[in-house]
Every structure is written in C-alpha cells, then in structure tokens.
Amino acid sequence: MRIRLDPWPVDIEGGQLGLQRFEGDLIDIETPRWAAVAAKPVPERLHTVHVVDGKRRMESRVFIEDEAGEAGMGGFGAYVVGAVRMCPHGSRPAELTDVRARRLLAHAPGLRVDPYRLSPRDPHTGTLQYTPIVTESADPLAPLHKLQQVMLAEEQNLSHGLASQVPFSEEDDREALTSLTIQDGTLRSKNLGGAVVGCVKTMQTQYLPADRASLLSELRPGERTPILHMKYANSPYTRFIWYVRLCEAAFYQHPMSGVMRLEMYAPDDSDFLPPIVREVANVSGHLLCRLASRAHKDPRAPQNLIPTAALESAMTRAMGSADLVTRRLRAHIARELGVVA
C-alpha cells in the first residue's frame, strides 16, 4: 500500500483531487498520439489577458408578506463579478476592473415584491439597493440557486465581452487572438463566441481512462496533454479540454498535484479544432506557470492563480462586511415596524 497527500488544506471541502467517474464521450481532436505537448511562448499580438471570477453571498433568509396577503420565502443576497486586466508580456502593471457589488431580493413565485432600499444613517456608508427577482420554485434553497445563476450569467457575459472572438470556421485565423479571458472554474451554459478558457482548480472527476491518466503525473511544468473533444452524457454542451502542469508535485503529494484542467467551448462537430483553440492551448502552459500561486502564500497553490486571489479579496471588500449588512437589515426592518432597536 502507498499513501500520498492531497496538497490542499483539510478545511477546504473535497480537497484538490477526487476520483468520480466520468459519464460522457471523449474524442481525440488534436492528435491520436497521446503524449506531452511542450509549451510555446505567448505571441506578441496577444496584448491583453483578463482573469474573471465571481463571488456570491446570502445575507439573510426572509419571510415575505405582500400587500395582497400572499406569503412566501426569499432571501437577501449579494454577488460580485470582476476582472484583473494584465499584459501577458509584463509591459504594464495589472489592474482591477468591473468589480462592483450587486444585490438581489430573491423571492418565491406569486409574490408582489418592490425594490428594497436601505438608506444609511451615515451617508458615507452608502445605500444598499436590493432588486427583486423571482426564483424558479418555493424551495428554501431556491434563493441561493437564483443568486448563483445570476452571478454565473454575468460572469460569462463579462468574460466573453473582454475576449477575442473565436472563429468556428475552417479558415486559419490565428491573427484573431489579441485578447484572452481566463475564467475561474468550469464553463457553463452556451458559447457566446469569445476566446474564454475555463481553469478548473480541482480534479473531482476522472475524465481520462486509466491508460491515459498516467500522462498527467508525467507532465513537466508548462507541458500539456493533447486537446480532447468532450461531451457529458445527457448534456447539450460540448467542450475542448486539456491538462497543464503548473509545478512539480512534492514527493509526499499525489502525482497529479500541480495539474489543472482547462476547457474552452466547442462546436458539436467533433472533426474540427479551431486554430485559435490550439493556439490558446499552446500558450496556456507558459502563461499559467507565470500566474501560478506559491504554497507559502496560498493554501490552494498553485491552481489558485495570483490574479484570482487578488480578485477574490477585492470582491469580498466590494460586498462589505456581512455583519454590518445584517445589522443594517435588522435596523431597517425595525424602523419600518416602528420598533425601537
């Protein structure tokens, strides 16, 4: 028996590695030869890289009674979507952009709910505006699911709006890659046409069969696997996926430590690999090795990229203190009810 450690802290649910079985199809799209592919330098025409992420927070569950006498459950929630803009060649400093908190009052169907505005006693603390939005059901978890859904939709819109368009044609249009978006986490929903690559930090599902998974432990930093065309069972969405190694695994860690799965949107036609996707895959190793975090600074290193960690901190600040928001909600309700808080 041989035991090795998962590199992530035990208080992070699930850890970095899992062995769930993949239900779906994988097709060789780049090459039938299953071997490591070396990284290539970032081309000069790629002048901007954005790292995009989102963060959400439920602030309070609520019981709502509308003016018509109908009652139901809901929740106050906040979310932030933002980006870090940087030059992949290091010619200018990175900067935060589009980081702004938005607030929702998600509520069960059938209720008439007005926007909820919390005016502060101290004008320097700002106004909290909660926009009503209907959930899909009256389930107690529906407000949280709606908040997550809205956040992911805005995250996708931001990602694609910042990136070059991917030409899904037979023409070799490599000149199109001038702006790339790295989106934290797996890609969801439909393709909006942008050069967006999803970076999945954990490996909870084993997509590769056993005879191919061994290549992941053999990759050297910057190297990647060939690109595969992937489709989940019973899902309308298809993806291009490949794996990149960001750093060597320590002797006491599992052999796939330091490996990240990347994915891009794919057309249903499994016979065509857009040249721009191959170009993104080729530069991904060089780019991500430069952005990878270090274990002494980040417990989720190296997969939690340095720009992502900075963005997470900025998004947390943008939502404000959860305790202060809760106190303001209670004080506002107390004033409405004429209660001395």
PEMO-V928174 format. One record per helix or strand of 3 or more residues. SS is the DSSP state (alpha for helix, beta for strand). FROM is the first residue (numbers start at 1). TO is the last residue. If there is no record, write none. Layout:
{{SS:FROM:TO} {SS:FROM:TO}}
This chain:
{{beta:17:21} {beta:24:28} {beta:48:65} {beta:71:86} {beta:95:107} {beta:116:118} {alpha:123:125} {beta:128:134} {alpha:142:162} {alpha:174:176} {beta:179:184} {beta:196:200} {beta:203:206} {alpha:210:218} {beta:228:232} {beta:238:245} {beta:259:265} {alpha:275:291} {alpha:306:319} {alpha:322:337}}
